[in-house]
């Protein structure tokens, strides 16, 4: 029944009887069409649907939380594996660097020994040259002195 029809019916009851009786009769009538009024069964069905939706959302939430936990564990395992691989690589690099340092030190020691031998040879060569030049100069000077002395004596 529409609102206009309800108003007309109320006015008719007021004309036929007194106003309190009209209000009582109108309160006994449904304010909307009976097909639009929810029944207890409708409310019960709706409550069951709501409970099912709430349960489904709770199950979805728990499943999402479980998936997040699984993802976190998987990520942690992958990171641990990666960190272990990086640590192993770092240790291998350190060992390789230590071997290379030892090889470089040995090569430097060999080079220093060769440089020392070369320096000694050059030193002895220079001393030999200086001694030879000194001897030659002394021979010249002594020869000149002897020559001068023999001229003075003669």
C-alpha positions in Angstrom: 0.0 0.0 0.0 1.4 3.4 -1.0 1.7 6.3 1.4 -1.1 8.2 -0.4 -3.4 5.2 0.0 -2.5 5.0 3.8 -3.3 8.7 4.2 -6.7 8.3 2.5 -7.5 5.3 4.6 -6.5 7.1 7.8 -8.7 10.0 6.9 -11.7 7.7 6.1 -11.3 6.0 9.5 -11.2 9.4 11.2 -14.5 10.2 9.5 -16.1 6.9 10.3 -14.8 6.7 13.9 -12.7 8.7 16.3 -9.0 9.5 15.8 -7.6 7.1 18.5 -9.4 4.2 16.8 -8.1 5.3 13.4 -4.5 5.4 14.8 -5.0 1.9 16.3 -6.3 0.4 13.1 -3.5 2.1 11.1 -0.9 0.7 13.5 -2.2 -2.8 12.9 -1.7 -2.5 9.2 1.7 -3.1 7.7 3.5 0.2 6.8 4.8 -1.4 3.6 3.8 -4.1 1.2 4.0 -7.5 2.9 6.4 -8.8 0.2 8.8 -6.1 1.3 8.7 -6.9 5.0 11.5 -9.1 6.3 10.5 -12.3 8.2 12.4 -14.1 10.9 13.4 -16.6 8.4 14.8 -13.9 6.1 16.8 -12.4 9.1 18.0 -15.9 10.0 19.1 -16.6 6.4 20.8 -13.3 6.3 22.6 -14.0 9.6 23.8 -17.3 8.3 25.1 -15.6 5.1 26.9 -13.0 7.2 28.4 -15.7 9.5 29.6 -17.5 6.4 31.1 -14.4 5.0 32.8 -13.6 8.3 34.1 -17.1 8.5 35.4 -16.9 4.9 37.1 -13.6 5.5 38.7 -15.1 8.7 39.9 -18.1 6.7 41.2 -15.8 4.0 43.0 -13.7 6.6 44.6 -16.8 8.1 45.6 -18.1 4.7 47.2 -14.8 3.8 49.0 -14.7 7.1 50.3 -18.3 6.6 51.4 -17.3 3.0 53.2 -14.3 4.4 55.0 -16.4 6.9 55.9 -18.9 4.3 57.2 -16.1 2.0 59.2 -14.7 4.9 60.7 -18.0 5.7 61.5 -18.6 2.0 63.1 -15.2 1.7 65.1 -15.7 4.8 66.3 -19.0 3.5 67.3 -17.5 0.2 69.1 -14.6 1.9 70.9 -17.0 4.2 72.0 -19.1 1.1 73.1 -15.9 -0.7 75.0 -14.6 2.4 76.7 -18.0 2.8 77.7 -18.0 -0.9 79.0 -14.4 -0.5 80.9 -15.4 2.6 82.4 -18.4 0.8 83.4 -16.2 -2.1 84.9 -13.6 0.2 87.0 -16.3 1.9 88.1 -17.7 -1.4 89.0 -14.1 -2.6 91.0 -13.6 0.7 92.9 -16.8 0.2 93.6 -16.0 -3.4 94.8 -12.5 -2.4 97.1 -14.1 0.3 98.6 -16.5 -2.2 99.1 -13.6 -4.6 100.7 -11.5 -1.9 103.1 -14.3 -1.0 104.0 -14.7 -4.7 104.5 -11.0 -5.0 106.8 -10.9 -1.9 108.8 -13.8 -3.2 109.1 -12.1 -6.6 110.2 -8.9 -4.9 112.8 -10.7 -2.8 114.2 -12.3 -5.9 114.3 -8.9 -7.7 115.9 -7.3 -4.6 118.6 -10.0 -4.6 119.2 -9.5 -8.4 119.3 -5.8 -7.9 121.8 -6.2 -5.0 124.0 -8.4 -7.2 123.8 -5.9 -10.1 124.6 -3.0 -7.7 127.6 -5.0 -6.3 128.9 -5.7 -9.8 128.6 -2.0 -10.7 130.3 -1.0 -7.5 133.2 -3.4 -8.1 133.4 -2.3 -11.7 133.5 1.4 -10.6 136.1 0.6 -7.9 138.2 -1.4 -10.5 138.0 1.5 -13.0 138.9 4.0 -10.3 141.8 1.8 -9.1 143.0 1.4 -12.7 142.8 5.1 -13.3 144.5 5.9 -10.1 147.2 3.4 -10.9 147.6 4.8 -14.4 147.8 8.4 -13.0 150.3 7.3 -10.4 152.4 5.7 -13.1 152.3 8.9 -15.1 153.1 11.0 -12.1 155.9 8.7 -10.9 157.2 8.5 -14.5 157.2 12.3 -14.7 158.9 12.5 -11.3 161.5 10.0 -12.2 162.0 11.7 -15.5 162.4 15.1 -13.7 164.7 13.5 -11.1 166.9 11.9 -13.8 167.1 15.3 -15.6 168.1 17.0 -12.4 170.6 14.3 -11.7 172.1 14.5 -15.0 
